[in-house]
Amino acid sequence: MALIVQKYGGTSVGDVERIQNVARRVKATADEGNQVVVVVSAMSGETNRLIDLAHQISESPELREYDVLVSTGEQVTIALLSMALNKLGCPARSYTGAQVHILTDSSHTKARILDIDDQPVRTDLESGRVVVVAGFQGKDENGNITTLGRGGSDTTAVAMAAALKADECQIYTDVDGVYTTDPRVVSTAKRLERITFEEMLEMASLGSKVLQIRSVEFAGKYNVPLRVLSSFEDGPGTLITYEDDQMEQPVISGIAFNRDEAKLTILGVPDQPGVAYKILGPIGEANVEVDMIIQNVAADSTTDFTFTVHRNDFEKAKTILQNVANELGAREVTGDTSIVKISLVGVGMRSHAGVASNMFQALARESINIQMISTSEIKISVVVDEKYLELGVRALHTAFNLDQAPAA
């Protein structure tokens, strides 16, 4: 007997028919002799509807009441799924985050899990019930309802799996696993049989939308094996786990990309100690995240400083940078919102030389100019003009033989 935690997102429980389909899938898992905990999101579109209602009342609703409102979507889903399971003859009981004692801090709309009392769930599991838990929510030490922010249901599922020491946490989505890149961009993209936590973290941070970063971090911290599966078709999915020293890792596991990049450059800054802080300090104080950074020192003792931000923060960051330029006596500020970031990810880079040169050569063959470069132990990222995004991804996918990657 295994203890399995399954998570179903909003698309998977989007209507009554889909909830009934999930119930059949859960029952099949239980019928195999497994103990099953199911974590569900609100039905697709429901959370957005609730948020819209809140904003019809107030542009800045009080956050405690906001959490009380948006947490109700999951309460509907857990009740309906439990009803569907019971109708199939599969005993089930639903729990809100507060009822299962998911204790969080008091940061409404973005709370973090502190502790889970797993005893009520274990009692139900031992009596043969399926336990259905509302994702995305918990309660603080004062009993206030809290929500976990974006990707919160994934985080709930992994946290439940960690608390229960589950054999596997299965994340059911509208895709059947993690691919070498987005199949909508590269038709020959292959589903990966397995990927490491490190690689998945990089992929998630670089634009892959399959899993939220927080849930992958949580799973890696507590060594919870994750598996990404499709709600709509059977298959083995993709296992996310620790690196297996006995297996030969591919040089590159996947290619991620991010369309939401923007670039800012401040030219002709006096080159003196502390200049980087004087430029980026005000940007950070404005809660603008900086990604890639390049600094070039010129012969006239000035420096040019370039960095990237999320495209939504471009105008705010540009205004701040213009004020900094005036204070420092810089020559000018320029910006570009028509850029993208393409990244190679793979733990195999640790033991293979020449990955960067092969990447640059593949892009050069397609006459794609590289504007910025950033590297880590298992990642190489480049910034290019956005019109070359799909061409660049396809070229790299072929260059690193991902077109021929064996399907799991």
Secondary structure, 3 states (H helix, E strand, C coil): CCEEEEEECCCCCCCHHHHHHHHHHHHHHHHCCCEEEEEECCCCCHHHHHHHHHHHHCCCCCHHHHHHHHCHHHHHHHHHHHHHHHHCCCCEEEECCCCCCEEECCCCCCCCEEEECCHHHHHHHHCCCEEEEECCEEECCCCCEEECCCCHHHHHHHHHHHHHCCCEEEEEECCCCCECCCCCCCCCCCECCEEEHHHHHHHHHCCCCCCCHHHHHHHHHCCCCEEEEECCCCCCCEEEECCCCCCCCCCCCEEEEEEEEEEEEEEEEECCCCHHHHHHHHHHHCCCCEEEEEEEECCCCEEEEEEEEEHHHHHHHHHHHHHHHHHHCCCEEEEEEEEEEEEEECHHHHHCCCHHHHHHHHHHHCCCCCCEEEEECCEEEEEEEHHHHHHHHHHHHHHCCHHHCCCC
